[in-house]
Amino acid sequence: MPALHASEPSHVAGRAVSLERLRGRPASLAGALLAYAGLAALLTWSRLAGLGSSFCCDELATIDRFVREGPATILAGPYLPNNHQLFSLLAWATGELTGESEVAFRLWSAIPFVLGVLLVTGWLHVRAGALPGLVFCLLATFAPLLVDVTRQARGYGLAFLCMAVAVVAALEAVRSRSRRAVLALAAAGVVGTWTLPHLAIAWGVAFLAVLSVPCLRRAAGLAGAASAVAIGAWYAPHAPAILASSAQDYGRPIPTAWLLTAPLDQTLAPALTVIDDTFVDPGLGSLALVAPLAAVIAASPFLRDARAALVLAGPPVATVLAFWAAGSGVTPRFFTFLLVPLLVLVSTGTAAALSRPASLVSRLQALAAVAVLALVLAEGLPWLARIPRLPRESLRDAAAAIRESAPAGARVVAYMPYTADLEFFLGRRVRKVARPADVERLCASGGGAVLVVQPWLLPPPAIPCADRPGTRRARFEQYARGGRIDVWFLASER
């Protein structure tokens, strides 16, 4: 069965629907172009504004342990999943040319992400119409998890672009039998897997759809074999460590009881509602979002073609199953590249649900689509306004204030769950405390000290000496991990 063409009918819920029909919405080309321009501007601004804020969290681990060490350590040193190898190489090369820079390193994630969104948006406009293209661009722009991770100096933006190229190339290959599309699919898989090893699972499933086309089988087989050699050679020094890392326990294992909903509740549902540092514990609450998402996806005409369905639905299902079978801990950011096929399904499902003749099923699907869009806007707008203007974590600024205002060698006590980033920016060790009673004892000691408080993952502490004469506080806002860092300069008792 041939893949869907722009003019070919598909059957959704028993009624004839065509991608050509979806192309009729919105009716005004000028209106569509205006909407595209607005979304593209918002997308670009939200990924490029404020990139000079301090490195945070896994960015620091990547830069300190790998980028600064150079290609030998990146490609053949001790393996950590934090090391998105192709991204680390690009950041190292950039640092050699321009010096270490938050902006320069983060552009290797932000710009590829923007290009990936624009590629899929443009392809959807041509193949399915303006409404699916607009919905895809809107969801990719506003999804809080994507706003968060694609601005970071990590490989997530690059992986998103590679998955975007892979999805478009695979769908074009099965549609037009294009050998150039097969080559693009192969190249995207190699580059994407060089960035994130587990992208190979999703890419391999998409490749199966192309291999199922008889006239492409030889070209796809040769391209696939060459890609496998390139990937194998790249990861040869780390192959055993990569296999062992599948048992890593960061995050949450995927519960067997919720395996059926996992391709959505571990990927799409959290991406549309939360930022990073969130683990998924499936339950009735998550099901309340998964159900309307599934209803909207079910309306997509692409699911009526076996090969298109394999390209779009196969990667999330196969990747989630692989992580479940390995018993690996997961967090939604691991799967952000899977949002490419999932958002294609949501966008075309939304357009189909809103374009079909009225029926009970279509009305319910249209209601679900409107509810999903409203939820994404409600959840995404505050993050879209906050993230570009604030650091993810303001420890660089807190450390600068300590160096400037505290005496050299002053005691620094950190009431926070993780102190490594603060120590990185301070250039020395700090004393970590994790109980409110420890803060009370610090005050009771009567000595001067610097107390750094991050209200995240720990019970809020009382600071009995906050009103001691000479004590002052500096507050630094951030958009994640408690929303602020408080630096207390505790004066000695006189």
N, C-alpha and C positions, 0 to 999 in steps of 0.2 A: 504494500500500500504506500503510495507516494506521500511525502510530507505535505503539510498544509501550504498551499499557495495563497496569495492575497485574495484570490477570487474563488477559492474552492470552499464548498460548504462543509461544515462540521455539525455534529449533532450533540447538543447539550440539553440534558433533561428532556429528551424526546422531541425537541423542536429544532428546526433548521436554523443555524446561525452561521454566518460566514465572517471571516476576517475582513472581507471587503466592506461588510456592513459596519464593522467597528471603525473603519476609516472615516465614516461620516460624522463622527463626533470628535470634538465640537464642530458645529456647522461652519463657524466663521474661521477661515484660515488666518485672518488678521488677529483674531482673538487667541488662536492657538499659538501663533508666533510670539505674541505679547506674553502669554503665559510661559512659553519656553524661555524667553529672554529673562523674565523675572526669576524663574526657578534656577536657571543657569548662573545668574548673578549671585543669587543667595547661596547656591551650592559652592561656588568659587570662593566667595567671601568667608563662608563658614569654615572652609578648610584651610585658608591661607592667612586669615587675620590672627594676630596674636601668637604666631609660632615661635616667637622669641622668649616665651616664658620658660621657666627652669625645667630641665629634664626631671623625670619622675620615674620611680618604681623600676619596671623592667627595662625602660630606656637606659637607665644608669648601668644596670647589669650588662646590657648589650654593649654599651660604649666602653665601659671600664674593662670588662673581661675579654672582649673580642675586637672591637673596632680599633682601639688604641694599640692592640698587640699586633695587628696586621694579618695578611693573608695566611701565613703558616698556621697561626692559631685558629683563625676562622675556619679553615678548610681541613685541618688535620690535628688540631689541638683537642683538649678534653671536650666532649660533647655535652651541650646543654640545650634543651628545647628552646630556651630564650634566644639562641643564636640563629636567627633567620639568615642563612648564610649569604645568599645573594644580596640581600639588603645590607648586611654587615660589610661585604666587599665594596658595595657602592658608597657606603658612608665612609669607609677607610679611604677610598680613592678621592672622595670629595674633601675629606680632612687634609689629605696630602696637598691638594691644590689650593684650598681656601682657608685652611685652619678649621679647628673644631667649632661648630656653630649649631645652635639649636635649630635655627631656621634652615640652614643648608641641609642638615641631616633629615629633618622632618619633611622637607619638600619631596624626598624620595618615596614618601608614603602618600602625602596629600595630593600631589599632581597626578600620579598614576590612578588614584581613586577617582578624581574628577574626570579623567579621560575615560575610565571604565564606565562611569555612569553615563557620560555623553555618548559613548559608543552604543551602548544598549538602548538608550533613549532614541537615538537616531535610527537604529535598526528597527525598533518597534514602530516608529512613526512610518517608516517605509513599508514594512510588512504587515502591520496590524492597524495602524491609524494613529491619529493624534492623541486620543484619549488614553490608550495604553501607554504611549510614550510619556505623557504628562504624569500619569499616576506613578509609573516607575521612577521618574525623576523626583517627584515629590516624596515618595517613600524613602528613596536613598538619601535625599537631602535631610529629611527630618528625623530619621531613625536615630534615637539617642546613642545607641551603641556604636553606630557608624560615625556619628559626629565625634565621639570620644576617641576610638582607636585609630581612625584613619588620619588623625592629626599627630599621632605619636611617631617617634623615631623607631619604628618597628616595621616588619614586612607586610602588615595587613593590607595597606593600600595597594602595594605591588601585587599581592596575591589576588586582590579583588579585580584588578585590571586583567590579570592573566585568565581568571575564570570568566570574565566578561568576553574576552577574545575567544576562549574555548567554546563557550555556549553559542555565541553568534556563529562561529566557524562551523561547529557541528550541525547546527540547524540549517545553515546555508549548504553544507555538503550534502545532507540528506534531501534537501529541497531541490538543488540545482545540479547535483552530481559534480560539483566543482573540485578539481584536484588542488587548486590553490587554497580552497577552504580547508582541505585535509592538511596541507602544509602549515597553515596558520594554526590549526588545532594542535598539531604536533609541537610547534614552536611554543605555543602558549603553555602546553603541559610541561615542557622541559623547564621553561623559565619559572613557572609557578611552583613546580616541585623543588627546584633549586632554592626557592624561598621558604616554602612550607612543605615538608616531606609528605604530610598526609593529604595534600591536595592531589597527589597521584591517584588516590582512590576515586575521587570525583571525576578527574580527567579520564581515568580508565573506563569508567562506566559510559561517559559520553562517547569515548572512542568505540565502544561496542556498537553503538547505534550506527556509526559510520561503517564499521566493518560488516554490518548486516546488509549494506547496499552492494549488490553483486558487482556492478561496474566499478566500484571504488575499492573493492576488497584488496586487490594487489597493491595499489598505491597506499592505502591505509595500513596494510601489513608492513610494507617497507618503512613507512614513516614511523609507525609505532615501534618497530624493532630498533630503528636508529635512535628514537627518543629514549627507549629503555636503556640502550647502551650509554647514552649521554648522562642519564640520571644515575645509572649504576656506577659509572666512573666517578662522577662528582661525589657521591656519598660513600664510596668504597672505604675510606678511612674510618667512617663512623657507622657503618652498617650494623655491627653488633650492638653499639650503644643506642642507636635509633630503635632497634627492636626491643631492647631492654626498657627504653623510656616509655613504651606503651603501657607499662605497669605503674607509671607515675601516679601519685595520689593527690596532686594539686587539683582542687575542684571537687566535684561530686561524681561518683560512678552513676551511670544511667540505670535507674531501677528497672528490673525486668517487668514489674507490674505495670509500668508506664511506657513500655517499649513501643507500643502501637502509636502513641502520640509523640514520642521522642523526636522524630524528624521535624516537628514543628515547635514543641515546647522547649527543646534544647537550642533552637536556632532562631527561627523567625519571631516567635512570641516575645522572648526577652529582648531581641534586637530592637523591636518597635517600642519598647516601654522603659528600658533601664540602660544605664551606662555600665562600664566595666566594674570589676570588683564585686560582681553579683554571681552567686551560685544558684542553680535551679534545683528546687525541691518540688517536683510535680505534685499536683493535687487538684482539688476541685476548682481552686482559684485559677490555676493556669489553664484548666480545661475550659473555663469561661471565655478565654481568648482563643484557644486552639480551635474550638468548635466553629466560630464564625470565620476564622481564617481558612479552615478546611472547606467550609461551604463556598467561600469565594473562589478558592483554588479549583474546586470541582466544576465551576462554571467555565474554566478556561478552555477554549477550543483546541489548544495544543494537546490536551489530554486525550483527544479523540483520535490521535494518530500515534501508533505504537512507538515509532522512532523518536518523534518529538517528545513524547512522554518519558522515554528512557533518558533523553538528554536533560530534561528539566526536573523530573521527579526522581530519577535514579541516583544522581549524586548525593542528595541529602540522605536518602534512605540507606544507601550503601555505606556512606561515611559514618553515620550514627550507628549502624549495625556493627561496623568494624570496631569502633570504640567500646561499644557494649560488650562485644565478644571478648575483647582484651581486658575488660574490667578496669579500664583506664578512668581516672578522674578527668572531668571535663568542666569547662566554663564556656559561656556563649561566645567569647571572643575567638575561641579556637575555630569556630565555624563561620566566621563572617564572610568568607568567600562563597559559602553556600547560599548566601542571600541573593546572589545574582540569579540563579535559576528560580529560586522561590519567589523573588519579587517579579520576575517575568510572569510567573503563573498568577500571582495576585493581581498584577496590573491588567493582564488580558482577561482574567476572570471578572474583575470589576467592570471592565468595558462590556463584556458579554452580558453580565447580569443587568446592567443598566440599559442595554440596547435590545433585549429580547422582547417579544410579545408578552403581555402580562399573563402570568399564571401564578398559582400559589408558590411553587418552587422558586420561580424567578423573582417574585416579590420578596421572599425570604432571603434569597441570595443578594438582592439589591440592598435590602435593609442591612444585611451583614456587611456588605461592602462599604456603605455609608458609615456604619458604626466603626469599622476598622480605620477608615480615613479620619474620622473625627477623633478617635483615640490617639492616632499617631500625631495629629496636629496638637492636641491638648498636651500630650507627653513631650513632644519634641520641641515645641516653641520655647518653653522656659530654658531648656538645655541649649538650644540654638542661640539664645540671647546671652547665656551665661558663659559657655565654654570658650568662645573666642576672646573674651576679655579678661579671663582669670587663668592662673596656672592650675594645672591638675592638682599639684601639691606645692605649697609655697615654702618649702624648706630651704631653698637657696636664699630667699630673701630673709628668712628667719636667721639663718647662719650668718648672713652679712650683718644683721643688726646685732647679733651677739659679739662678733669680732669688733664692731665699731664701738659698742657701748659698755661691754663688760671688761673688767680688768683682765690682763693676760693671765692665763692659768686659772681663771675662775672655775669653780665647780659647775658643770652642766649636767642637770638631771632631766631625763626625758620621760614623761608620762605619756607613752604612746606604744602601740603594738609593735612597730618595726622602727629600729633606730639606724639602720645601715645608711639610708639616704642622708640623714642629718649628719652622721659621721663623715660621709663622703664630702659634703659641702663645708663642714667645719675643718676637716683635715685632722681630726683627732677623735679619740674614743669619748663616749659619754656614758653616764650611769643610767641604766634603764630601770624604771620602777613601773609596776603594773597594778598596784592596789591603792585605793584611796588612803588607807592607813599609812602607806609609805610617804605620801605627800604631807600628811599631818605630822609625821615624825620629822620630816625635813623642816617644817616650820618650827616645831618644838625645839629643834636643835639650836635655834637662835642665830645661826651663822648665815652669812651672805651666800647666795647661789643664784644660778640662772635655772629656772624651771621652764621647760618646754612642754606644753600640754596640747595634745591632739584629741579632740572628743570623738573618737571613732573606735569601735569594738571593745572599749573599756568603760566601766561605770564612771560617770562624771565625778571628779574629785572636789571635795571642799578644800579651800585654800585659806586656812585660818589666819595666815600672816599677810593676806592681800592688802589689809588696811594699815600695815606697819609703816610708820613714817619713812620715806625714802624709797619705798617699793613702788614700782611702776610696771605697767603692762604694755606690750606692743602686740597688736593683732594683725594677722596676715590672712586675707581671704583666699580661698581656693574653691574650685567647683566640685571636688570629690573628697572622699575620705574625711568626713566630718565637717567640711565646709570652712574650716579655719585652723590656723595654728596660733596659739597664744604663747608669747614669750614673756615670762615674769622675771623681772630683775629684782630678786628678793634682797632687801637691805638687812644688814646685821642689826641685832638688838643692841641698843646702847645702854 
